Amino acid sequence: MPLKNQDEIYMARALKLAMKGWGLASPNPMVGALVVKGGKVIAEGFHERAGAPHAEAVALGLAGERARGAALYVSLEPCCHLKKRTPPCTGVIIRSGVKKVVAAMLDPNPAVSGKGVQELRGAGIEVKTGVLEAKTKILNEAYIKYIITGTPFVTLKVAMSLDGKIATSAGQSKWITGQAARRLVHRVRSGVDAILTAVGTVAADDPEMTARTKGGKNPIRVVIDPELGSPLSSKIFMTPPATFVVTRKTLPAALASAGVEAINFKGQLSLEWLMKKLGAMGVTSVLIEGGSSLNAHAFEEGVVDKAMFFYGPKILGGTRFPAIAGQGAARLQDAWRLRDLTIKKVDEDMLVTGYVLKNGGD
């Protein structure tokens, strides 16, 4: 959809700047900002990482005295609270002398939500909100869910054949999709805080589950392994960064000495409980990369927010290794449904992405 006016054009640039914080700003939101005066962008900035200056402060610092009388475009309502490592942006903005602030959306953080705008307007600054708001909410979907619920935004990724199989009848899964699709997955990995998998995938594929992307970061790995059946020499345990094992058992010395940590549970594991546990650890986003069983449990327990289905141009046949196992839906009205579908060709493969409808379609 073409941009309608100058505000949208400048905000689109702010969102592009915000994306530079992909995977690095967490648990903070990705934010971009630019200072515009006389129809020209005179300075811009983005939030690079948690603890670093916010986008507004970076852009205004570069603009200096030139910011006086200018307009500031920022992809999120400027913060106004003190419970963080950097000074409130509202004070910086007021002192800069800008006459107008355009924000894409209000900050869902209760410590800010609407208060930043109110403070700026109280200082005589014109404030406009809601410019490219929908796109901004998609950009910061993980931050929004985490700040509201305290639990991470969960994406489930599956690579499968056209007939919905994630492996051959003999269990071979490398590679159903091509290099371009795998590169895209590495990019997705670099943007999340954690990857969740299970003992079956570790035993079958011995994956590292790292993000081999230039300039990206590696997420922590979380392995569901109730009885500690994964081989101790598995790459996921021996390759940085941190790995957590969700288990009923005590970790053996070999894993503990390698820096692996346990998330212990008793009885039957609840993925909903695990997401609350990860949220309490500061994990704002999770990418599930598992097998048929884990995929089924994730859908059945309602923890999936977004699904990414990669289809390779292959037909494997047979009855083993479906993308989603479990009992399945007995009736069509019981099927999990996706909204806001996008379909993208990735070289020879196809990617279908959508958001899971929950609570009867809300």
C-alpha positions as CSV (number, residue, x, y, z in Angstrom):
1,M,0.0,0.0,0.0
2,P,1.5,3.4,-1.0
3,L,2.3,5.9,1.7
4,K,-0.2,8.7,1.8
5,N,1.6,11.8,3.1
6,Q,4.9,13.2,4.5
7,D,4.2,12.0,8.0
8,E,3.9,8.4,6.7
9,I,7.0,8.7,4.6
10,Y,9.1,9.9,7.6
11,M,7.6,7.3,9.9
12,A,8.4,4.6,7.4
13,R,12.0,5.7,7.7
14,A,11.7,5.6,11.5
15,L,10.5,2.0,11.2
16,K,13.4,1.1,8.9
17,L,15.8,2.6,11.5
18,A,14.1,0.7,14.3
19,M,14.7,-2.6,12.5
20,K,18.5,-2.1,13.0
21,G,17.8,-3.1,16.6
22,W,16.4,-6.5,15.5
23,G,17.2,-9.0,18.1
24,L,19.5,-6.6,20.0
25,A,17.1,-4.2,21.7
26,S,15.2,-6.9,23.7
27,P,13.7,-6.8,26.2
28,N,13.1,-3.2,25.1
29,P,11.2,-2.4,21.9
30,M,12.8,-1.6,18.6
31,V,12.5,2.2,18.1
32,G,13.7,4.5,15.4
33,A,13.6,8.3,15.3
34,L,14.5,11.2,13.0
35,V,14.5,15.0,13.3
36,V,13.0,16.9,10.3
37,K,13.4,20.6,9.7
38,G,12.5,22.5,6.6
39,G,11.5,19.4,4.8
40,K,14.8,17.7,5.3
41,V,16.0,15.0,7.7
42,I,18.8,16.5,9.8
43,A,19.5,13.6,12.2
44,E,18.3,10.1,12.9
45,G,18.9,7.3,15.4
46,F,17.7,4.0,16.7
47,H,17.7,2.1,20.0
48,E,20.7,-0.2,19.6
49,R,20.4,-2.4,22.7
50,A,19.0,-2.4,26.2
51,G,20.9,0.1,28.4
52,A,22.0,2.2,25.4
53,P,20.5,5.6,24.6
54,H,17.0,5.6,23.2
55,A,16.4,6.5,19.6
56,E,15.0,10.0,20.4
57,A,18.1,10.9,22.5
58,V,20.4,9.7,19.8
59,A,18.7,11.7,17.0
60,L,18.3,14.8,19.1
61,G,21.9,14.6,20.3
62,L,23.1,14.5,16.7
63,A,20.8,17.4,15.7
64,G,22.0,19.6,18.6
65,E,20.7,23.2,18.3
66,R,19.3,22.5,14.9
67,A,16.5,20.6,16.6
68,R,15.0,23.8,17.8
69,G,11.7,24.4,16.0
70,A,12.0,21.0,14.2
71,A,9.7,18.0,14.2
72,L,10.6,14.7,15.8
73,Y,9.3,11.4,14.3
74,V,9.5,8.4,16.5
75,S,8.1,4.9,16.2
76,L,6.9,4.7,19.8
77,E,5.6,7.1,22.4
78,P,8.6,8.7,24.2
79,C,9.2,7.3,27.7
80,C,8.6,9.4,30.8
81,H,9.4,7.1,33.7
82,L,12.5,6.6,35.8
83,K,12.5,2.9,36.3
84,K,15.1,2.2,33.7
85,R,18.8,2.7,33.0
86,T,18.5,5.7,30.7
87,P,16.9,9.2,31.4
88,P,13.3,9.8,30.4
89,C,13.1,10.9,26.7
90,T,10.3,13.4,27.3
91,G,12.7,15.6,29.2
92,V,15.3,15.4,26.5
93,I,12.7,16.3,23.9
94,I,11.3,19.2,25.8
95,R,14.8,20.7,26.3
96,S,15.7,20.2,22.6
97,G,13.1,22.8,21.5
98,V,11.3,20.7,19.0
99,K,7.8,22.0,18.2
100,K,6.2,18.8,17.1
101,V,6.4,15.1,17.9
102,V,4.9,12.4,15.6
103,A,4.7,9.0,17.2
104,A,3.5,5.8,15.5
105,M,1.8,4.4,18.6
106,L,1.4,4.7,22.4
107,D,3.6,2.6,24.5
108,P,1.6,-0.3,26.1
109,N,3.9,-0.1,29.2
110,P,1.5,1.1,32.0
111,A,4.4,3.3,33.2
112,V,4.2,5.3,30.0
113,S,1.0,4.6,28.1
114,G,-0.3,8.1,27.3
115,K,1.7,9.8,30.0
116,G,4.5,10.6,27.6
117,V,2.2,12.3,25.2
118,Q,0.5,14.2,28.0
119,E,3.8,15.5,29.3
120,L,4.9,16.7,25.9
121,R,1.6,18.5,25.3
122,G,1.8,20.0,28.7
123,A,5.1,21.6,27.6
124,G,3.4,23.1,24.6
125,I,4.6,20.6,22.0
126,E,2.2,19.5,19.3
127,V,1.8,15.7,19.4
128,K,0.3,13.4,16.7
129,T,0.0,9.6,17.2
130,G,-1.3,6.7,15.1
131,V,0.9,7.1,12.0
132,L,1.7,3.6,10.6
133,E,0.5,2.2,13.9
134,A,-0.4,-1.2,12.4
135,K,3.0,-1.7,11.0
136,T,4.6,-0.6,14.2
137,K,2.6,-3.1,16.2
138,I,3.8,-5.9,14.0
139,L,7.4,-4.8,14.3
140,N,7.2,-4.8,18.1
141,E,4.6,-7.7,18.5
142,A,6.9,-9.5,21.0
143,Y,7.5,-6.4,23.2
144,I,3.8,-5.7,23.2
145,K,2.7,-9.1,24.3
146,Y,5.5,-9.4,26.9
147,I,4.8,-6.0,28.5
148,I,1.1,-6.7,28.7
149,T,1.2,-10.4,29.8
150,G,4.6,-11.1,31.1
151,T,4.9,-14.0,28.8
152,P,6.9,-14.3,25.5
153,F,5.5,-14.0,22.0
154,V,5.7,-17.5,20.5
155,T,6.4,-18.3,16.9
156,L,6.2,-21.9,15.6
157,K,8.3,-22.7,12.6
158,V,7.9,-25.8,10.5
159,A,9.7,-26.9,7.3
160,M,7.7,-29.5,5.5
161,S,7.0,-31.2,2.2
162,L,4.0,-30.2,0.1
163,D,2.1,-33.1,1.7
164,G,2.9,-31.9,5.2
165,K,5.8,-34.2,6.2
166,I,8.8,-33.0,8.2
167,A,10.9,-36.1,7.4
168,T,11.1,-39.1,5.1
169,S,9.7,-42.5,6.3
170,A,13.3,-43.2,7.5
171,G,13.5,-40.0,9.5
172,Q,15.7,-37.9,7.1
173,S,14.9,-34.2,7.3
174,K,18.0,-32.5,5.9
175,W,17.0,-30.7,3.8
176,I,13.4,-30.4,2.9
177,T,13.8,-26.7,2.1
178,G,16.6,-24.9,0.3
179,Q,19.4,-22.6,1.3
180,A,17.4,-19.4,0.9
181,A,14.7,-20.6,3.3
182,R,17.4,-21.7,5.8
183,R,19.0,-18.3,5.6
184,L,15.7,-16.7,6.4
185,V,15.3,-19.0,9.4
186,H,18.7,-17.9,10.7
187,R,17.5,-14.3,10.4
188,V,14.3,-15.1,12.4
189,R,16.4,-16.9,15.0
190,S,18.6,-13.8,15.4
191,G,15.5,-11.8,16.3
192,V,14.2,-14.0,19.1
193,D,15.4,-14.4,22.7
194,A,15.0,-18.2,22.8
195,I,14.6,-21.3,20.6
196,L,12.5,-24.1,22.1
197,T,13.0,-27.7,20.9
198,A,12.7,-31.2,22.4
199,V,14.8,-34.3,23.0
200,G,13.5,-36.0,19.9
201,T,14.9,-33.3,17.6
202,V,18.2,-33.1,19.5
203,A,18.6,-36.9,19.3
204,A,17.6,-37.2,15.6
205,D,19.3,-34.1,14.1
206,D,22.0,-33.0,16.6
207,P,21.3,-29.3,15.8
208,E,23.3,-26.3,17.1
209,M,20.2,-24.0,16.7
210,T,22.3,-20.9,16.4
211,A,21.7,-17.9,14.2
212,R,24.5,-17.9,11.6
213,T,23.7,-14.4,10.5
214,K,26.3,-11.6,10.1
215,G,25.9,-9.1,12.9
216,G,23.1,-11.1,14.5
217,K,22.9,-12.6,17.9
218,N,22.4,-16.2,19.1
219,P,19.3,-16.8,21.2
220,I,19.4,-19.1,24.2
221,R,18.3,-22.7,23.6
222,V,15.7,-24.4,25.6
223,V,15.4,-28.2,25.3
224,I,12.5,-30.1,26.7
225,D,14.0,-33.4,28.0
226,P,12.1,-34.7,30.9
227,E,14.2,-37.9,31.5
228,L,17.5,-36.5,30.1
229,G,17.6,-38.7,27.1
230,S,19.6,-36.4,24.9
231,P,23.2,-37.5,24.2
232,L,25.6,-35.6,26.5
233,S,27.8,-34.8,23.5
234,S,25.0,-33.0,21.6
235,K,26.1,-29.8,19.8
236,I,23.3,-27.8,21.5
237,F,24.9,-28.4,24.9
238,M,28.5,-27.8,23.7
239,T,28.0,-24.8,21.5
240,P,27.5,-21.2,22.9
241,P,25.3,-19.5,23.9
242,A,23.4,-20.7,27.0
243,T,21.2,-23.8,26.9
244,F,18.5,-24.7,29.4
245,V,17.1,-28.2,29.9
246,V,13.5,-28.6,31.0
247,T,13.6,-31.8,33.0
248,R,12.4,-33.7,36.1
249,K,16.0,-34.9,36.7
250,T,19.2,-33.4,38.2
251,L,21.7,-32.4,35.5
252,P,24.8,-34.6,35.2
253,A,28.1,-33.0,36.1
254,A,29.2,-33.0,32.4
255,L,26.3,-30.7,31.4
256,A,26.5,-28.5,34.5
257,S,30.3,-28.0,33.9
258,A,29.5,-27.0,30.3
259,G,27.3,-24.2,31.5
260,V,23.9,-25.9,30.9
261,E,21.2,-25.0,33.4
262,A,18.1,-26.9,34.4
263,I,14.5,-25.7,34.5
264,N,13.0,-28.3,36.8
265,F,9.4,-29.4,36.9
266,K,7.3,-32.2,38.5
267,G,4.5,-34.3,37.1
268,Q,3.3,-33.4,33.6
269,L,4.9,-30.5,31.8
270,S,2.7,-27.6,30.9
271,L,3.9,-25.4,28.1
272,E,1.8,-22.6,29.5
273,W,3.8,-22.9,32.8
274,L,7.0,-23.0,30.8
275,M,6.2,-19.8,29.0
276,K,5.5,-18.0,32.3
277,K,8.8,-19.4,33.6
278,L,10.6,-18.0,30.6
279,G,8.8,-14.7,30.8
280,A,10.0,-14.4,34.4
281,M,13.6,-15.0,33.1
282,G,13.2,-12.0,30.8
283,V,12.5,-13.9,27.6
284,T,10.2,-11.8,25.4
285,S,10.1,-14.1,22.3
286,V,10.4,-17.8,21.6
287,L,10.8,-19.7,18.4
288,I,9.6,-23.3,18.5
289,E,11.6,-25.6,16.3
290,G,10.6,-29.1,17.2
291,G,9.1,-32.2,15.8
292,S,5.5,-33.4,15.3
293,S,4.8,-34.0,19.0
294,L,6.1,-30.7,20.3
295,N,4.3,-28.8,17.5
296,A,1.0,-30.6,18.5
297,H,1.4,-29.8,22.2
298,A,2.1,-26.2,21.4
299,F,-1.1,-25.8,19.5
300,E,-3.1,-27.9,21.9
301,E,-2.0,-25.8,24.9
302,G,-2.7,-22.5,23.0
303,V,0.8,-21.0,23.4
304,V,1.4,-20.3,19.7
305,D,0.9,-16.7,18.6
306,K,2.3,-17.0,15.0
307,A,3.0,-19.9,12.7
308,M,5.6,-20.0,9.9
309,F,5.1,-22.9,7.5
310,F,7.9,-23.4,5.0
311,Y,6.9,-25.8,2.1
312,G,9.6,-27.4,0.0
313,P,8.6,-28.6,-3.5
314,K,8.7,-32.3,-2.5
315,I,6.1,-35.0,-1.9
316,L,7.3,-37.6,0.6
317,G,4.2,-39.7,1.1
318,G,3.7,-42.2,3.9
319,T,2.1,-41.8,7.3
320,R,5.1,-41.0,9.5
321,F,6.3,-37.6,10.7
322,P,3.4,-35.2,10.0
323,A,4.1,-31.5,10.7
324,I,1.5,-31.6,13.6
325,A,0.9,-34.9,15.4
326,G,-1.6,-35.4,18.3
327,Q,-5.2,-36.5,18.0
328,G,-6.0,-33.7,15.5
329,A,-9.4,-32.0,15.0
330,A,-12.4,-34.2,14.9
331,R,-14.5,-31.5,13.3
332,L,-13.6,-28.7,10.9
333,Q,-14.9,-26.1,13.4
334,D,-12.3,-27.4,15.9
335,A,-9.4,-26.7,13.6
336,W,-6.8,-24.1,14.6
337,R,-7.3,-21.1,12.3
338,L,-4.8,-18.5,11.1
339,R,-5.6,-14.8,10.4
340,D,-3.7,-12.2,8.4
341,L,-2.1,-14.8,6.1
342,T,0.9,-13.8,4.0
343,I,2.4,-16.1,1.3
344,K,5.9,-15.5,0.1
345,K,8.1,-17.3,-2.4
346,V,11.6,-18.0,-1.0
347,D,13.6,-19.2,-4.0
348,E,12.1,-22.6,-4.8
349,D,10.2,-22.8,-1.5
350,M,7.0,-21.2,-0.2
351,L,6.5,-19.5,3.2
352,V,3.0,-19.2,4.7
353,T,2.8,-17.0,7.8
354,G,-0.2,-16.3,9.9
355,Y,-1.4,-15.4,13.4
356,V,-3.3,-18.0,15.4
357,L,-6.9,-17.2,16.2
358,K,-7.6,-17.7,19.9
359,N,-10.5,-17.8,22.3
360,G,-13.1,-18.5,19.6
361,G,-11.6,-16.2,17.0
362,D,-10.7,-13.0,18.8
